[in-house]
Amino acid sequence: TAAASQLGDQVLGATSRVLRGEAWAPPGITPITPKGPTATGTRKVSRANASPEPVKKGRTVKVTAKVTAKFTDKKYRSVAAGVAFTVQFKASGAKKYKAVASGLTTTGRATAKVKATKSGRYRIVVGSKKSASDYVRVKK
C-alpha cells in the first residue's frame, strides 16, 4: 500500500500542476514548456448581450459575452475553452441578481440559453469579474 500511496501523491501533484497551467511530464521525461506569452490570472468580461429583444414570455433568451485574459506580454486575448461562467438575472424592481444558468466558455465566448419569464437584466460572471448587464423586456 505504500507504493499505491506514493503513486496517488504523484498523480494528485501532477493534476494540480496541470490545473494551474504549469508544465508537467511523467518521471524521467522533460516537460514541454509553452513558447511565447502565457495567460496570467487577470480576466475581462465584455458587456453581456441578451437577445432577442423584446421576447415573448416562455421563449428562449441567448446571453453571450466575450471573455479575455491578460497574457505575460500585457496583451488581452480570448481565453481557452473550458472556463466556468454563470449567467445572472435581476428582475425589474428586484435588488439582487440570481444565478439562472452556468456553463463553460468555448474559445473566448460565454454563451447560454435561458427561459424568459420576466423583464430584467442579464449579466455574465467569470470568477470575480462581472460583465455589464443587458436589459430584456418580456412581453405577454
C-alpha positions in Angstrom: 0.0 0.0 0.0 3.0 2.3 0.4 3.6 2.1 -3.4 -0.1 2.9 -4.0 0.1 5.9 -1.7 3.2 7.2 -3.4 1.5 6.8 -6.8 -1.6 8.6 -5.6 0.6 11.5 -4.4 2.3 11.7 -7.8 -1.0 11.7 -9.7 -2.6 14.3 -7.5 0.5 16.5 -7.6 0.6 16.2 -11.4 -3.1 17.1 -11.6 -2.6 20.2 -9.5 0.3 21.3 -11.7 -1.8 20.8 -14.9 -4.8 22.6 -13.5 -2.6 25.6 -12.6 -1.2 25.6 -16.2 2.3 24.5 -15.2 4.4 22.2 -17.4 4.3 18.6 -16.3 5.5 15.3 -17.7 5.9 11.7 -16.2 9.0 11.0 -14.2 12.1 10.7 -16.5 10.6 12.8 -19.3 11.4 16.5 -19.7 8.2 18.6 -19.7 7.4 20.7 -22.8 7.1 24.3 -21.8 4.9 26.6 -23.9 6.6 29.0 -26.2 5.5 32.6 -26.3 3.4 34.5 -23.8 1.2 32.7 -21.3 -2.0 33.7 -19.6 -2.0 35.4 -16.2 -4.9 35.3 -13.8 -6.3 38.7 -14.9 -9.5 38.4 -17.0 -12.1 40.7 -18.5 -15.7 40.1 -19.4 -17.2 42.3 -22.1 -20.7 43.7 -21.9 -23.4 40.9 -22.0 -25.8 40.7 -24.9 -29.1 39.1 -24.4 -31.3 38.6 -27.4 -33.9 38.7 -28.9 -35.2 42.0 -27.5 -38.1 42.1 -26.8 -39.0 38.5 -26.3 -42.3 36.6 -25.7 -42.8 35.1 -22.2 -41.6 31.5 -22.1 -39.3 31.8 -25.1 -35.5 31.4 -25.0 -33.1 34.2 -24.5 -29.5 33.7 -25.6 -27.0 35.5 -23.4 -23.4 36.0 -24.6 -20.2 37.8 -23.7 -16.6 37.7 -24.8 -14.1 36.6 -22.1 -10.4 37.6 -22.4 -7.3 37.1 -20.3 -4.2 39.2 -19.9 -1.0 37.5 -21.1 2.6 37.9 -19.9 3.2 40.3 -22.9 0.5 42.5 -21.4 -2.0 42.0 -24.2 -5.5 40.7 -23.7 -6.6 37.6 -25.8 -9.6 35.3 -25.8 -9.5 32.6 -23.1 -9.2 29.0 -24.0 -12.3 26.8 -23.9 -13.5 25.4 -20.6 -13.5 28.5 -18.3 -16.5 28.3 -16.0 -19.1 31.1 -16.0 -22.5 31.9 -14.5 -25.4 33.8 -16.0 -27.2 36.0 -13.5 -30.6 37.7 -13.8 -32.2 40.6 -11.9 -35.9 41.1 -12.5 -37.2 44.7 -12.8 -37.7 46.1 -9.3 -35.5 43.4 -7.6 -32.5 44.3 -5.6 -30.2 41.3 -6.2 -29.1 39.1 -9.1 -29.8 35.4 -9.0 -27.9 32.7 -10.9 -30.1 31.2 -13.7 -27.6 29.3 -15.8 -24.0 28.2 -15.9 -21.6 26.7 -18.4 -18.1 26.7 -19.9 -16.6 29.0 -22.4 -15.9 28.0 -26.0 -12.8 29.7 -27.2 -13.4 33.1 -25.6 -17.2 33.2 -25.7 -19.5 32.6 -22.8 -22.9 31.6 -24.2 -26.0 30.3 -22.5 -29.7 30.0 -23.2 -32.3 30.7 -20.6 -36.1 30.8 -20.5 -37.6 34.3 -20.4 -40.1 34.7 -17.6 -39.9 38.4 -16.5 -38.4 41.6 -17.8 -35.0 42.4 -16.3 -31.2 42.4 -16.7 -28.8 39.6 -17.6 -25.1 39.5 -16.9 -22.3 37.0 -17.1 -19.9 36.3 -14.2 -16.5 34.7 -14.6 -14.7 34.3 -11.3 -15.0 37.7 -9.6 -15.4 39.6 -12.9 -18.9 40.7 -13.9 -20.0 41.9 -17.3 -22.1 45.0 -17.7 -25.7 43.9 -17.9 -28.2 43.9 -20.7 -32.0 44.6 -20.3 -34.5 42.4 -22.0 -38.3 43.2 -22.0 -40.6 40.2 -21.8 -44.0 40.7 -23.4 -47.1 38.5 -23.0 
